Amino acid sequence: MNIPIWGISKWRDFEQCPAMYYAKNVTKEWKDFPNDAMNRGRQVHKSLEDAVKYELQLPEELARFNAFVGNVIEARNGGATVVPEHKFGMSIDYQRTPFFEGNNLRVRLALDLYIEKDRHVVIIDYKTGKHKTEHEEDAEFYGAATHMTHGALTTEVQYLYVDHPECSFSKHIEDSALIMSNWWKKFEYADKLIAGGNPPRTPCNACSWCGAFKCPNNKNRKLGN
């Protein structure tokens, strides 16, 4: 069995319930149920992406971010590299690789917005929900992986909460090698459980919406169990 290729979303699934991760990513015994919050999140991300790419006005509900988009466009016109939806992979030995088929690919990353000038990097992640404590850790993951693979001198990660701007925060990344080493330990621990073929179930609130249709703990009424 090949080692899993990780990312933040996959890790958070595993952390919540290893059996949920396993059904979703290994056995594929899983059914998705998109909801209004997920659909809106995709729409907001797409609107912000297109506004930066094509210099478009945002829809009315996001109009308060027109100044933010204008600043990004101004930075690009001033010589900065600006990449919405910047995707890349990172190898097991911390090298940058293609997103899909890099040699020894270990993690995949998708950054909502990547800005770089003179090797000073800013990463921006858009959030439509509320602040969660794990977002601070996620920001370090994105920042450290980018810092190590893009030859950055400095890296800052900004989380922009669209519906709760008071929750927005930024992190300057320090000691990226240590951060990624700690993440590698987490992934290695998960690899061993997954390789065993019977990862533990963790009954929790997710059971009410989980798509793992063969799990005996599933309480998702949409599955008809």
C-alpha positions in Angstrom: 0.0 0.0 0.0 1.4 3.4 -1.0 1.6 6.0 1.8 -1.3 8.4 1.8 -1.0 11.9 0.3 -2.1 14.3 3.0 -3.6 17.8 3.1 -5.3 19.9 5.8 -8.9 18.7 5.0 -7.8 15.0 5.0 -6.0 15.5 8.2 -9.0 17.1 9.9 -11.2 14.2 8.7 -8.8 11.7 10.2 -8.4 13.7 13.4 -12.2 13.7 13.9 -12.7 10.0 13.1 -10.1 7.8 11.5 -12.9 5.5 10.1 -14.5 8.4 8.4 -11.2 9.3 6.7 -10.8 5.6 5.7 -14.2 5.3 4.2 -13.9 8.6 2.3 -10.3 8.2 1.0 -9.4 4.5 1.0 -12.4 2.2 0.5 -14.5 5.0 -1.1 -17.6 3.7 0.8 -18.7 7.3 1.0 -21.5 9.5 -0.2 -21.3 13.3 -0.3 -24.1 15.6 0.9 -23.3 19.2 -0.1 -25.1 21.7 2.1 -26.0 25.4 1.8 -22.9 26.4 3.8 -20.5 24.4 1.6 -22.1 25.8 -1.6 -21.9 29.3 -0.4 -18.3 28.8 0.6 -17.4 27.7 -2.9 -19.3 30.6 -4.4 -17.5 33.2 -2.2 -14.1 31.7 -3.0 -14.9 31.7 -6.7 -16.1 35.3 -6.6 -12.9 36.5 -4.8 -10.7 34.4 -7.2 -12.4 35.9 -10.3 -12.2 39.5 -8.9 -8.4 39.2 -8.5 -7.9 37.4 -11.8 -10.1 39.5 -14.0 -10.4 42.8 -12.0 -14.1 42.3 -11.6 -16.4 44.0 -9.1 -17.5 41.7 -6.4 -21.2 40.8 -5.9 -23.1 43.1 -3.5 -22.8 40.9 -0.5 -19.0 41.0 -0.8 -18.7 44.6 -1.9 -16.9 45.5 1.3 -13.9 43.5 0.0 -13.5 45.6 -3.2 -10.8 47.7 -1.5 -9.0 44.5 -0.5 -9.1 43.2 -4.1 -8.0 46.7 -5.3 -4.9 46.5 -3.1 -4.0 43.0 -4.4 -4.4 44.2 -8.0 -2.2 47.3 -7.2 0.4 45.0 -5.8 0.4 42.9 -9.0 0.7 46.1 -11.1 3.6 47.0 -8.9 5.5 43.9 -9.8 4.3 41.3 -7.2 3.5 37.8 -8.3 -0.2 37.2 -7.5 -1.6 33.7 -7.9 -5.2 32.9 -6.9 -5.8 29.2 -6.2 -2.1 28.4 -6.1 -1.6 24.7 -6.0 1.6 22.7 -5.4 2.8 19.5 -3.8 5.5 18.9 -1.2 7.7 15.7 -1.3 8.6 13.6 1.7 11.9 15.4 1.8 10.3 18.8 1.8 10.9 19.7 -1.9 8.3 21.4 -4.1 6.7 19.0 -6.6 3.8 19.1 -9.0 0.4 19.0 -7.4 -0.7 15.7 -8.8 2.2 13.5 -9.6 5.3 14.8 -7.9 8.1 12.4 -7.0 7.6 11.1 -3.4 4.6 13.4 -3.1 3.6 13.7 0.6 1.2 16.6 0.8 -0.9 18.7 -1.5 -1.6 22.4 -0.8 -4.1 24.8 -2.4 -3.7 28.4 -1.3 -6.6 30.7 -1.9 -4.2 33.6 -2.7 -0.4 33.7 -3.0 1.4 37.0 -3.2 5.2 37.3 -3.5 7.6 40.2 -4.1 11.4 40.0 -3.7 11.0 36.6 -2.0 8.6 38.1 0.7 5.5 35.9 0.6 1.9 36.6 1.8 -0.6 33.8 1.8 -4.3 34.6 2.2 -7.0 32.1 3.2 -10.7 32.9 2.9 -13.1 31.6 5.5 -16.9 31.9 5.4 -17.5 30.2 8.8 -16.4 31.1 12.3 -13.0 30.9 13.8 -11.8 27.5 15.0 -8.8 26.9 17.1 -7.3 24.6 14.5 -7.2 27.4 12.0 -4.1 28.7 13.8 -2.4 25.4 13.3 -3.6 25.2 9.7 -2.1 28.6 9.0 1.3 27.4 10.3 1.1 24.3 8.1 0.4 26.4 4.9 3.0 29.0 5.8 5.8 26.6 6.7 5.2 24.3 3.7 5.2 27.4 1.3 8.2 28.9 3.0 10.3 25.8 2.6 9.3 25.1 -1.0 9.3 28.6 -2.5 12.6 30.0 -1.3 11.0 32.7 0.7 12.9 35.1 3.0 9.7 35.9 5.0 6.3 34.3 5.0 3.1 35.7 6.5 -0.3 33.9 6.5 -3.5 35.9 6.8 -6.9 34.3 7.5 -9.7 36.5 6.2 -13.1 35.7 7.7 -15.7 36.9 5.3 -18.7 36.8 7.6 -16.8 37.5 10.9 -14.0 39.9 10.0 -13.3 40.5 13.7 -11.9 36.9 13.8 -9.3 37.6 11.0 -5.7 37.1 12.0 -2.2 36.9 10.6 0.9 34.7 11.5 4.5 35.3 10.7 6.1 31.9 10.1 9.2 31.1 12.1 11.2 27.8 12.2 9.3 26.2 9.3 11.5 23.1 9.4 10.3 22.3 13.0 6.7 23.0 12.1 6.8 20.6 9.1 8.7 18.0 11.2 5.9 18.0 13.7 3.3 17.6 10.9 5.3 14.7 9.5 5.1 12.9 12.8 1.3 13.3 12.8 1.1 11.9 9.3 3.3 9.0 10.1 1.2 8.1 13.1 -1.9 8.2 10.9 -0.2 6.1 8.2 0.3 3.3 10.6 -3.4 3.2 11.6 -4.5 3.3 8.0 -2.1 0.6 7.0 -3.7 -1.7 9.6 -6.9 -1.6 7.6 -9.3 -1.2 10.5 -8.9 2.3 11.8 -10.9 3.1 15.0 -14.3 4.7 14.9 -14.9 7.9 17.0 -18.6 8.5 17.5 -19.2 12.2 17.6 -21.4 15.0 16.2 -20.2 14.1 12.8 -22.1 10.9 12.8 -25.3 12.9 12.0 -24.0 14.0 8.6 -21.2 11.5 7.9 -21.3 9.9 4.4 -19.6 6.6 5.5 -22.7 4.6 4.7 -21.3 1.2 6.0 -20.4 2.5 9.4 -22.6 1.0 12.1 -22.4 4.2 14.1 -23.8 6.4 11.2 -26.8 8.5 12.1 -27.1 10.4 8.8 -30.8 10.2 7.9 -30.1 11.1 4.3 -28.5 7.8 3.9 -31.7 5.9 4.7 -29.9 3.7 7.3 
